[in-house]
């Protein structure tokens, strides 16, 4: 795997497509949003096997546990090298603690793209507890 030559343009296009798309488990949740960003940058979808296989948070966790992961953050930690949050670059992934639990987002400068119930939003980077390099 590795970032494609035109990864920045592909990521910008992907983010634009996600802006108004509502949150939906199994179709467009934080784990699948992050995986879609990876696919945009590398051409490889690390969550292809799980898309459309669940409709609730509990169902998503069940699918991940069957695959050997504790949760979506552990899946990312197994697939991508962990780096200090301060070293994360645009396109790297971040784990953010939210009121609804831990979520995955995509680093964009001093902010992180995250999914919200009504679409894409930005969160400050400082609540990110972990970061992962997408190479």
CORHU-V301518 format. One line per field, one symbol per residue. ss: DSSP state (a for helix, b for strand, c for the rest). psi: psi as a letter, one per 30 degrees, with the letter a starting at -180 (. if undefined). Layout:
ss=???
psi=???
//
This chain:
ss=ccccccaaaaaaaaaaaacccccbcccbcaaaaaaaaaaaaacccccaaaccccccaaaaaaaaaacccccaaaaaaaacbbbcaaacccccbbbbbbccbbbbbbbbccbbbbbbccbbbbbbaaabbbbbbcc
psi=llkleheeeeeeeeeeffegklkjkfeiaeeeeeeeeeeeffgkjfgeffkgglgleeeeeeeeeffgkeaeeeeeeefkkklkeffklkfllkkkklfgaklklkkjbglkklklegaklkklfffkfllkkj.
//
